[in-house]
Amino acid sequence: MVLISFYISSMSKSHIYHAYFSQTAKENRMNHKERVSSESFQNNKVVLSNIYLSQEGKEVEITEVCREKKEKFNFEDMEYRGIVVKWTRSIFKS
């Protein structure tokens, strides 16, 4: 599984970040028993996805973010969600 950049608390405006979403990746995390061991992640819950702001200020749900646009994906249902500029929050497994 690709290491997702969960831990970015904010993004520099001088960089372009590309956002991706995969329902398969999100579902895999729902079934995963490993917990994030960090006090900053609300009682060590599993992060399913993250919400970032687009350049237009709209919220975008993503499962992966990277600096360079990808051409190969780990999941067949991976879709490009565009450029994002700031992390706002995580969505946790309940």
LUMVEX-771000 format. One record per residue (C-alpha): residue number from 1; x, y, z. Coordinates in pm, whole numbers. Example, Ala and Ser with C-alpha at 12.3 -4.5 7.8 and 13.67 -1.06 7.14 Angstrom:
+-----+--------+--------+--------+
! num !      u !      v !      w !
+-----+--------+--------+--------+
!   1 !   1230 !   -450 !    780 !
!   2 !   1367 !   -106 !    714 !
+-----+--------+--------+--------+
# end
This chain:
+-----+--------+--------+--------+
! num !      u !      v !      w !
+-----+--------+--------+--------+
!   1 !      0 !      0 !      0 !
!   2 !    122 !    347 !    -86 !
!   3 !    216 !    561 !    211 !
!   4 !    -36 !    842 !    220 !
!   5 !     65 !   1185 !    338 !
!   6 !   -165 !   1197 !    642 !
!   7 !     65 !   1410 !    847 !
!   8 !     69 !   1730 !    645 !
!   9 !    -91 !   1995 !    862 !
!  10 !    -71 !   2267 !    599 !
!  11 !     70 !   2307 !    251 !
!  12 !    297 !   2574 !    112 !
!  13 !    137 !   2792 !   -155 !
!  14 !    465 !   2776 !   -347 !
!  15 !    411 !   2406 !   -424 !
!  16 !    156 !   2229 !   -636 !
!  17 !      0 !   1918 !   -482 !
!  18 !   -205 !   1668 !   -680 !
!  19 !   -498 !   1496 !   -509 !
!  20 !   -636 !   1147 !   -576 !
!  21 !   -924 !    942 !   -442 !
!  22 !   -985 !    567 !   -440 !
!  23 !  -1290 !    411 !   -276 !
!  24 !  -1097 !     81 !   -271 !
!  25 !   -814 !    242 !    -72 !
!  26 !  -1066 !    392 !    170 !
!  27 !  -1241 !     56 !    218 !
!  28 !   -906 !   -119 !    268 !
!  29 !   -832 !    122 !    553 !
!  30 !  -1175 !     49 !    706 !
!  31 !  -1080 !   -317 !    726 !
!  32 !   -724 !   -254 !    848 !
!  33 !   -668 !   -304 !   1219 !
!  34 !   -351 !    -93 !   1255 !
!  35 !   -396 !    237 !   1439 !
!  36 !   -214 !    562 !   1387 !
!  37 !     -5 !    613 !   1699 !
!  38 !     -7 !    988 !   1740 !
!  39 !   -186 !   1208 !   1990 !
!  40 !   -268 !   1449 !   1709 !
!  41 !   -500 !   1189 !   1553 !
!  42 !   -799 !   1180 !   1789 !
!  43 !   -755 !    877 !   2014 !
!  44 !   -542 !    686 !   1761 !
!  45 !   -829 !    618 !   1519 !
!  46 !   -769 !    492 !   1166 !
!  47 !   -760 !    769 !    905 !
!  48 !   -983 !    672 !    610 !
!  49 !   -934 !    983 !    398 !
!  50 !   -848 !   1350 !    424 !
!  51 !  -1017 !   1674 !    330 !
!  52 !   -810 !   1935 !    148 !
!  53 !   -900 !   2269 !     -4 !
!  54 !   -878 !   2312 !   -381 !
!  55 !   -735 !   2624 !   -541 !
!  56 !  -1093 !   2752 !   -559 !
!  57 !  -1145 !   2699 !   -185 !
!  58 !  -1373 !   2395 !   -223 !
!  59 !  -1335 !   2089 !      1 !
!  60 !  -1200 !   1778 !   -172 !
!  61 !  -1197 !   1428 !    -16 !
!  62 !   -875 !   1244 !   -102 !
!  63 !   -694 !    923 !    -15 !
!  64 !   -357 !   1025 !   -160 !
!  65 !   -171 !   1350 !   -224 !
!  66 !    166 !   1401 !   -392 !
!  67 !    378 !   1677 !   -542 !
!  68 !    405 !   1523 !   -888 !
!  69 !    111 !   1410 !  -1100 !
!  70 !    102 !   1031 !  -1117 !
!  71 !     58 !    814 !  -1423 !
!  72 !     52 !    474 !  -1249 !
!  73 !   -187 !    385 !   -967 !
!  74 !   -211 !    112 !   -704 !
!  75 !   -589 !     96 !   -737 !
!  76 !   -792 !     65 !  -1056 !
!  77 !  -1056 !    308 !   -928 !
!  78 !   -807 !    586 !   -846 !
!  79 !   -931 !    918 !   -980 !
!  80 !   -754 !   1250 !  -1009 !
!  81 !   -922 !   1520 !   -797 !
!  82 !   -710 !   1815 !   -909 !
!  83 !   -470 !   2050 !   -737 !
!  84 !   -509 !   2112 !   -364 !
!  85 !   -349 !   2380 !   -151 !
!  86 !   -430 !   2311 !    214 !
!  87 !   -513 !   2017 !    442 !
!  88 !   -816 !   2086 !    663 !
!  89 !   -904 !   1762 !    845 !
!  90 !   -904 !   1384 !    843 !
!  91 !  -1198 !   1146 !    825 !
!  92 !  -1161 !    869 !   1081 !
!  93 !  -1296 !    517 !   1113 !
!  94 !  -1572 !    529 !   1374 !
+-----+--------+--------+--------+
# end
